[in-house]
Amino acid sequence: MLAIAVLGCGRIGRIHAGNIARHPRARLATVFDLRSEAARETATALGVEPAASLSAVWADSEVAAVVIATPTDTHVPLITAAVQAGKAVFCEKPIDLDPQRARACWDDIAPRKPRVMVGFNRRFDPSFRALRERLHQGEVGRLELLTITSRDPTPPPADYIRSSGGLLRDMTIHDFDMARFLAGDFTEVQAFGANLIDPEIGKLSDIDTCTVALRARSGALVQISNSRRCAYGYDQRIELFGAAGMLQAGNQRATSVEMWDARATAARDPVLNFFIERYAEAYRAELDAFVAALERGHPMSPNFSDGLEALRLAGAAEESLRTRQTVDLS
C-alpha cells in the first residue's frame, strides 16, 4: 500500500488525512503540524503516530508521498524539500501567492522529474467531470458561452483574509482552473470587483464581490461570478452553452424531495452549507486519482503547470481590476 504523510492538520489537512486512512490502496503513515496538539489530535483520531519533525518525514524511506495542506507561504519550501527527499507531492492550491516564486520552485525541482499534483478538487466533482465529458462528446456543439457561479455562505474571518492573498488568488483561483478545465487557455481577462458585503474586507485592501470575463483561445466567452456571502448556502453552478444546446450542473441538496402546498411550490431542502459537504466526493476522487497516478506511472493532473496557469489568470485579473483595462494574455 502507498504510504502517505500529511503535512498540516487544519480543516483541509484533516479531510485529506481521513480520506487516506480510509483509502483501500493507501496508508496514512503519519501526520505533522507545527501545532503539536493539532497533530496529536489528528493522529490519535486516525490511529497513527504524529511525526516528531519534518526531517523525520523526509528521512522515512517508507513514506512515498506527502500531502501538503499547510499555509500557502510554506508550500514552496515544503514542495522543494519533499522532492529533494524523493517523495511524490500533492499540494493544496495555490502553489504560492507570488507567480515568480512558484516558477522558481519549478525551475529548482524540474531536473529531478518530480511527481507533483495540485489540489484543484472541483475537477473531480462527478457533475463537473460529466459536463466536460459531454462537452467533448459534442452534445452542445462548439462551446460559445461558459458561466461559472461560486458564492460562499459567509465571509471568512479577518485573520484569514490577511494571509489569503485576496479573493482572486484565494477563491476565484478555483474558478480560473475550472474555466481552463472546460474551455482551454485564454487570451483576454477583464475583472470588476467591489466591497458590497463586509467593510472590514475593504479595510484589508481586498474585495468581497467580483465578476471576471475571459475570452478563450477557441473564441468562447466565459463569465465568473463570485461573492463572499450567499444567504441560501454554498452556491456552486456551471452552465455550458453552444449552438446545439446547453449543459448545466446545479447546486446540490441533502435530498431531491420537493414539497408542494398552499405556502410554496417546489419547496426543497437548502443547498449544502459549504465546501466540505459539497465537495466531499470530489476530495475522495482527487486522492484516488493521485494514488492511481503513482501506482500506474501516469502523469499527474492537475499538475504544477496547471497551478501556475491558474495563478497567472489571478494575477491578470488583479491587473485588470487595478487598471480598469482588459489584460491581453497573448
C-alpha positions, 0 to 999 in steps of 0.5 A: 500500500502507498504510504502517505504523510500529511503535512498540516492538520487544519480543516483541509489537512484533516479531510485529506488525512481521513480520506487516506486512512480510509483509502483501500490502496493507501496508508496514512503513515503519519501526520505533522503540524507545527501545532503539536496538539493539532497533530496529536489530535489528528493522529490519535483520531486516525490511529497513527503516530504524529511525526516528531519533525519534518526531517523525520518525514523526509528521512522515512524511506517508507513514506512515498508521498506527502500531502501538503495542506499547510499555509500557502507561504510554506508550500514552496519550501515544503514542495522543494524539500519533499522532492529533494527527499524523493517523495511524490507531492500533492499540494493544496492550491495555490502553489504560492501567492507570488507567480515568480516564486512558484516558477522558481520552485519549478525551475529548482525541482524540474531536473529531478522529474518530480511527481507533483499534483495540485489540489484543484478538487472541483475537477473531480466533482462527478457533475463537473467531470460529466459536463466536460465529458459531454462537452467533448462528446459534442452534445452542445456543439462548439462551446460559445458561452461558459458561466461559472457561479461560486458564492460562499455562505459567509465571509471568512474571518479577518485573520484569514483574509490577511494571509489569503492573498485576496479573493482572486488568488484565494477563491476565484483561483478555483474558478480560473482552473475550472474555466481552463478545465472546460474551455482551454487557455485564454487570451483576454481577462477583464475583472470588476470587483467591489466591497458590497458585503463586509467593510472590514474586507475593504479595510484589508485592501481586498474585495468581497464581490467580483465578476471576471470575463475571459475570452478563450483561445477557441473564441468562447466567452466565459463569465465568473461570478463570485461573492463572499456571502450567499444567504441560501448556502454554498452556491456552486453552478456551471452552465455550458452553452453552444449552438446545439444546446446547453449543459448545466450542473446545479447546486446540490441538496441533502435530498431531491424531495420537493414539497408542494402546498398552499405556502410554496411550490417546489419547496426543497431542502437548502443547498449544502452549507459549504465546501466540505459537504459539497465537495466531499466526493470530489476530495475522495476522487482527487486522492484516488486519482493521485494514488492511481497516478503513482501506482500506474506511472501516469502523469499527474493532473492537475499538475504544477503547470496547471497551478501556475496557469491558474495563478497567472489568470489571478494575477491578470485579473488583479491587473485588470481590476487595478487598471480598469483595462482588459489584460491581453494574455497573448 
